[in-house]
Amino acid sequence: MIDSNTAPYGVLLLRVSLGVMYITHGLLKVVVFTIPGTVQFFASLGLPAFVAYATMAGEVVGGVMLVVGIWPRAVALALMPVLLGATWVHSANGWVFSNPNGGWEYPFFLAIMGLVQVLLGDGAYALRPTPVAAARLLGRA
């Protein structure tokens, strides 16, 4: 049985944790690995440069949106390719993420947690833009 009194706070904890994880990994790519270094790494995988830029921007912006609670379901779903891509990148390194170059279980686990976020919804304290505010935000009003 799901406790409807506490479940929204569990979803909040999941949402904020995922958001912070995305922000830190996005900033890691920008600050530590640098933007050119990240683009070069993505290129070494055979991916076009725009995928590196989209990944960095998506992780930081999407992470902030998750923490704040702006369209968490849509954001978690939109960021799913990032985690599945990370699972693919680390798949040859084995199961344990402490292996050299990291294993695949951590990004796969995070992908599952993203799916759980999609299934559970917004959680407590999420900002829920009204249709009018959403239209303004998207430049349609």
Backbone as JSON, one array per atom type, in Angstrom:
{
  "sequence": "MIDSNTAPYGVLLLRVSLGVMYITHGLLKVVVFTIPGTVQFFASLGLPAFVAYATMAGEVVGGVMLVVGIWPRAVALALMPVLLGATWVHSANGWVFSNPNGGWEYPFFLAIMGLVQVLLGDGAYALRPTPVAAARLLGRA",
  "N": [[0.84, -1.18, 0.0], [0.48, 2.23, -0.76], [1.44, 5.06, 1.01], [-0.41, 7.77, 1.03], [-0.01, 10.15, 2.31], [2.71, 10.52, 2.78], [3.99, 9.83, 0.42], [4.17, 11.91, -1.62], [6.38, 13.33, -0.64], [8.44, 11.52, -0.77], [8.62, 11.32, -3.53], [9.38, 13.93, -4.06], [11.96, 13.89, -2.88], [13.22, 12.05, -4.56], [13.03, 13.47, -7.01], [14.53, 15.84, -6.5], [17.01, 14.72, -5.86], [17.69, 13.44, -8.3], [17.78, 15.72, -9.9], [19.91, 17.21, -8.76], [21.97, 15.41, -9.23], [22.04, 15.46, -12.07], [22.72, 18.19, -12.49], [25.28, 18.34, -11.25], [26.74, 16.5, -12.81], [26.52, 17.67, -15.32], [27.84, 20.12, -14.86], [30.33, 19.1, -14.22], [31.2, 18.22, -16.71], [31.42, 20.69, -17.98], [33.09, 22.36, -16.34], [35.25, 20.81, -15.26], [36.07, 18.82, -17.19], [35.99, 20.47, -19.32], [34.38, 22.35, -21.94], [35.41, 22.11, -24.66], [36.92, 19.75, -24.25], [34.94, 17.9, -23.53], [33.4, 17.87, -25.87], [35.31, 16.81, -27.59], [35.65, 14.28, -26.44], [33.09, 13.16, -26.88], [33.16, 13.16, -29.65], [35.15, 11.27, -30.01], [33.74, 9.03, -29.55], [32.31, 8.81, -31.75], [30.17, 10.48, -31.99], [28.29, 13.37, -33.0], [29.26, 16.85, -32.54], [27.12, 18.46, -31.62], [25.67, 16.79, -29.97], [27.17, 16.6, -27.64], [27.05, 19.27, -26.73], [24.27, 19.49, -26.39], [23.89, 17.56, -24.43], [25.33, 18.59, -22.21], [23.98, 21.05, -21.79], [21.38, 20.08, -21.44], [21.66, 18.51, -19.12], [22.35, 20.42, -17.14], [20.32, 22.46, -17.31], [17.99, 20.86, -17.33], [18.38, 19.54, -14.9], [18.14, 21.66, -13.05], [15.48, 22.3, -13.55], [14.25, 19.97, -12.61], [14.92, 20.06, -9.86], [13.6, 22.4, -9.07], [11.08, 21.73, -9.85], [9.69, 22.01, -12.26], [7.69, 20.85, -14.67], [8.38, 18.03, -14.09], [7.92, 15.32, -14.91], [8.01, 15.39, -17.73], [10.56, 16.45, -18.11], [12.21, 14.5, -16.89], [11.68, 12.37, -18.61], [12.59, 13.47, -21.03], [15.31, 13.63, -20.5], [16.08, 11.03, -20.42], [17.47, 9.82, -22.69], [20.07, 10.76, -22.2], [20.97, 9.35, -19.93], [20.68, 6.73, -20.83], [22.47, 6.83, -22.93], [24.82, 7.26, -21.48], [24.9, 4.82, -20.17], [25.38, 3.15, -22.34], [27.91, 4.15, -23.15], [29.49, 3.37, -20.99], [29.21, 0.64, -20.99], [31.09, -1.27, -21.91], [32.88, -1.34, -19.88], [32.26, -2.99, -17.82], [30.38, -4.16, -14.93], [30.63, -2.82, -12.36], [30.77, 0.46, -11.14], [33.08, 1.47, -10.07], [35.08, 0.4, -11.52], [37.85, 0.84, -13.84], [37.29, 3.73, -15.76], [34.61, 3.58, -15.17], [31.69, 1.61, -14.61], [28.61, 0.24, -15.98], [26.36, 0.1, -14.36], [25.59, 2.23, -12.67], [24.73, 4.54, -14.31], [22.63, 3.15, -15.55], [20.98, 2.47, -13.39], [20.26, 5.06, -12.62], [18.81, 5.78, -14.89], [16.6, 4.1, -14.59], [15.59, 5.23, -12.23], [14.88, 7.71, -13.26], [12.78, 6.88, -14.91], [11.06, 5.98, -12.94], [10.48, 8.44, -11.76], [9.02, 9.61, -13.86], [6.79, 7.92, -13.84], [5.75, 8.31, -11.24], [5.22, 11.05, -10.95], [5.02, 14.59, -10.13], [5.52, 15.19, -7.35], [5.86, 16.61, -4.01], [5.82, 20.17, -3.5], [6.32, 21.04, -6.11], [6.62, 23.28, -8.83], [3.93, 24.18, -10.72], [3.36, 25.16, -13.68], [0.77, 27.17, -15.01], [-1.43, 26.72, -17.87], [-1.44, 29.18, -19.28], [0.85, 30.49, -18.29], [2.74, 28.64, -19.12], [2.51, 28.85, -21.89], [3.42, 31.47, -22.23], [6.04, 31.15, -21.32], [7.01, 29.51, -23.3], [6.9, 31.23, -25.37], [4.54, 31.66, -26.78], [2.49, 33.31, -26.23]],
  "CA": [[0.0, 0.0, 0.0], [1.23, 3.49, -0.82], [0.97, 6.04, 1.98], [-0.67, 8.99, 0.26], [0.44, 11.32, 3.08], [4.16, 10.7, 2.69], [4.48, 9.54, -0.93], [4.64, 13.1, -2.35], [7.69, 13.75, -0.14], [9.38, 10.57, -1.36], [8.8, 11.72, -4.93], [10.19, 15.16, -3.98], [13.34, 13.49, -2.62], [13.71, 11.46, -5.81], [13.14, 14.53, -8.01], [15.65, 16.72, -6.15], [18.25, 13.93, -5.99], [17.99, 13.32, -9.72], [18.14, 17.05, -10.4], [21.26, 17.54, -8.29], [22.89, 14.54, -9.96], [22.19, 16.0, -13.42], [23.46, 19.45, -12.42], [26.69, 18.1, -10.96], [27.38, 15.85, -13.95], [26.62, 18.68, -16.37], [28.91, 21.06, -14.5], [31.59, 18.35, -14.33], [31.6, 18.27, -18.12], [31.75, 22.08, -18.36], [34.14, 22.97, -15.53], [36.42, 19.94, -15.07], [36.5, 18.27, -18.48], [35.87, 21.64, -20.21], [33.48, 22.16, -23.08], [36.13, 21.48, -25.78], [37.29, 18.38, -23.89], [33.73, 17.08, -23.6], [33.07, 17.72, -27.29], [36.31, 15.9, -28.14], [35.33, 12.93, -25.96], [31.91, 12.69, -27.62], [33.62, 12.88, -31.02], [35.91, 10.01, -29.99], [32.73, 7.97, -29.53], [31.62, 8.85, -33.04], [28.98, 11.32, -31.88], [28.51, 14.75, -33.46], [29.5, 17.85, -31.48], [25.88, 18.99, -31.05], [25.22, 15.88, -28.91], [27.89, 17.01, -26.43], [26.45, 20.53, -26.27], [22.9, 19.2, -25.93], [23.99, 16.82, -23.18], [25.73, 19.51, -21.13], [22.87, 21.98, -21.53], [20.25, 19.32, -20.91], [21.93, 18.1, -17.74], [22.29, 21.57, -16.22], [18.98, 23.08, -17.34], [17.03, 19.85, -16.89], [18.59, 19.32, -13.47], [17.53, 22.79, -12.33], [14.02, 22.15, -13.68], [13.83, 18.91, -11.7], [15.03, 20.53, -8.48], [12.54, 23.38, -8.84], [9.81, 21.05, -10.04], [8.99, 22.48, -13.45], [7.4, 19.73, -15.57], [9.32, 16.95, -13.78], [7.72, 14.11, -15.71], [8.5, 15.63, -19.09], [12.01, 16.63, -18.04], [12.82, 13.19, -16.63], [11.56, 11.61, -19.84], [13.46, 14.08, -22.03], [16.7, 13.36, -20.15], [16.33, 9.59, -20.47], [18.55, 9.47, -23.62], [21.37, 11.07, -21.6], [21.36, 8.24, -19.06], [20.85, 5.53, -21.65], [23.73, 7.05, -23.63], [25.91, 7.01, -20.52], [24.94, 3.37, -19.98], [26.04, 2.62, -23.54], [29.33, 4.53, -23.12], [30.19, 2.62, -19.94], [28.86, -0.78, -21.05], [32.27, -2.11, -22.11], [33.73, -1.27, -18.69], [31.82, -3.94, -16.81], [29.24, -3.87, -14.07], [30.88, -1.96, -11.2], [31.15, 1.8, -11.55], [34.43, 1.76, -9.59], [36.03, -0.11, -12.52], [38.46, 1.93, -14.63], [36.36, 4.4, -16.66], [33.24, 3.43, -14.68], [30.83, 0.56, -15.14], [27.34, 0.69, -16.55], [25.2, -0.06, -13.48], [25.16, 3.51, -12.1], [23.84, 5.26, -15.22], [21.41, 2.38, -15.79], [20.15, 2.67, -12.21], [19.7, 6.42, -12.71], [17.77, 5.75, -15.93], [15.42, 3.5, -13.97], [15.04, 6.23, -11.32], [14.2, 8.69, -14.11], [11.51, 6.28, -15.29], [10.22, 6.01, -11.73], [10.0, 9.83, -11.65], [7.98, 9.77, -14.87], [5.61, 7.17, -13.4], [5.2, 8.82, -9.99], [4.73, 12.42, -11.1], [5.76, 15.77, -9.7], [5.89, 15.2, -5.94], [5.54, 17.8, -3.22], [6.5, 21.44, -3.73], [6.67, 21.26, -7.51], [5.96, 24.39, -9.49], [3.08, 23.67, -11.79], [2.96, 26.31, -14.5], [-0.55, 27.13, -15.62], [-1.32, 26.73, -19.33], [-1.11, 30.52, -19.76], [2.26, 30.72, -17.97], [3.53, 27.76, -19.97], [2.51, 29.46, -23.22], [4.32, 32.61, -22.16], [7.4, 30.64, -21.2], [7.37, 28.96, -24.6], [6.84, 32.3, -26.37], [3.35, 31.52, -27.6], [1.42, 34.21, -25.79]],
  "C": [[0.88, 1.24, 0.0], [0.62, 4.47, 0.17], [0.82, 7.38, 1.26], [-0.26, 10.26, 1.02], [1.94, 11.58, 2.91], [4.72, 10.48, 1.29], [4.92, 10.79, -1.69], [6.02, 13.58, -1.9], [8.78, 12.8, -0.61], [9.67, 10.92, -2.81], [9.61, 13.01, -4.99], [11.66, 14.81, -3.79], [13.97, 12.87, -3.87], [13.98, 12.54, -6.84], [14.36, 15.42, -7.74], [16.97, 15.98, -6.29], [18.65, 13.77, -7.45], [18.45, 14.66, -10.29], [19.55, 17.44, -10.01], [22.29, 16.68, -9.01], [23.11, 15.08, -11.37], [23.01, 17.3, -13.41], [24.95, 19.19, -12.21], [27.41, 17.43, -12.13], [27.51, 16.81, -15.13], [27.75, 19.66, -16.11], [30.28, 20.39, -14.53], [32.11, 18.4, -15.76], [32.06, 19.66, -18.52], [33.01, 22.56, -17.64], [35.4, 22.11, -15.46], [36.94, 19.44, -16.41], [36.59, 19.35, -19.55], [34.97, 21.32, -21.4], [34.23, 21.55, -24.27], [36.52, 20.03, -25.48], [36.11, 17.44, -23.97], [33.34, 16.83, -25.05], [34.03, 16.72, -27.94], [36.03, 14.46, -27.71], [34.14, 12.37, -26.72], [32.29, 12.35, -29.06], [34.39, 11.56, -31.08], [34.97, 8.8, -29.95], [31.98, 7.88, -30.85], [30.36, 9.69, -33.04], [29.27, 12.73, -32.38], [28.61, 15.72, -32.29], [28.2, 18.32, -30.83], [25.35, 18.09, -29.93], [25.9, 16.23, -27.59], [27.29, 18.29, -25.86], [25.06, 20.3, -25.7], [22.92, 18.46, -24.59], [24.34, 17.74, -22.02], [24.59, 20.45, -20.78], [21.68, 21.26, -20.91], [20.45, 18.92, -19.46], [21.79, 19.28, -16.78], [20.88, 22.15, -16.16], [17.92, 22.09, -16.84], [17.16, 19.56, -15.4], [17.96, 20.42, -12.63], [16.01, 22.66, -12.38], [13.49, 21.05, -12.77], [13.85, 19.39, -10.25], [13.88, 21.48, -8.15], [11.17, 22.76, -9.01], [9.01, 21.59, -11.21], [8.89, 21.31, -14.43], [8.31, 18.53, -15.33], [9.15, 15.69, -14.62], [8.32, 14.28, -17.1], [10.01, 15.77, -19.11], [12.71, 15.29, -17.82], [12.77, 12.31, -17.88], [12.51, 12.15, -20.92], [14.94, 13.8, -21.76], [17.05, 11.88, -20.18], [17.42, 9.22, -21.49], [19.95, 9.77, -23.07], [21.85, 9.88, -20.76], [21.53, 6.95, -19.84], [22.13, 5.62, -22.48], [24.91, 6.79, -22.72], [26.03, 5.51, -20.22], [25.67, 2.71, -21.14], [27.55, 2.91, -23.5], [30.11, 3.67, -22.13], [29.98, 1.11, -20.03], [30.07, -1.7, -21.2], [33.15, -2.19, -20.87], [33.32, -2.24, -17.6], [30.74, -3.38, -15.92], [29.54, -2.79, -13.03], [31.4, -0.59, -11.63], [32.53, 2.21, -11.04], [35.5, 1.14, -10.5], [36.69, 1.07, -13.23], [37.46, 2.44, -15.68], [34.89, 4.17, -16.31], [32.46, 2.34, -15.38], [29.48, 1.12, -15.55], [26.18, 0.67, -15.57], [24.7, 1.28, -12.92], [24.29, 4.31, -13.08], [22.56, 4.49, -15.53], [20.45, 2.53, -14.62], [19.49, 4.05, -12.25], [18.63, 6.51, -13.79], [16.49, 5.16, -15.37], [14.78, 4.5, -13.0], [14.35, 7.36, -12.09], [12.85, 8.17, -14.56], [10.54, 6.26, -14.12], [9.66, 7.42, -11.53], [8.87, 10.08, -12.64], [6.69, 9.11, -14.39], [4.95, 7.77, -12.16], [4.64, 10.24, -10.11], [5.62, 13.45, -10.45], [6.29, 15.69, -8.27], [5.52, 16.51, -5.27], [6.37, 19.0, -3.68], [6.98, 21.65, -5.17], [5.94, 22.5, -8.0], [5.17, 23.8, -10.64], [2.6, 24.84, -12.63], [1.56, 26.11, -15.07], [-0.4, 27.1, -17.13], [-0.93, 28.1, -19.89], [0.37, 30.82, -19.5], [3.16, 29.86, -18.85], [3.61, 28.34, -21.39], [3.44, 30.66, -23.27], [5.78, 32.17, -22.14], [7.89, 30.1, -22.54], [7.26, 29.98, -25.73], [5.62, 32.25, -27.26], [2.21, 32.42, -27.16], [1.97, 35.62, -25.6]]
}
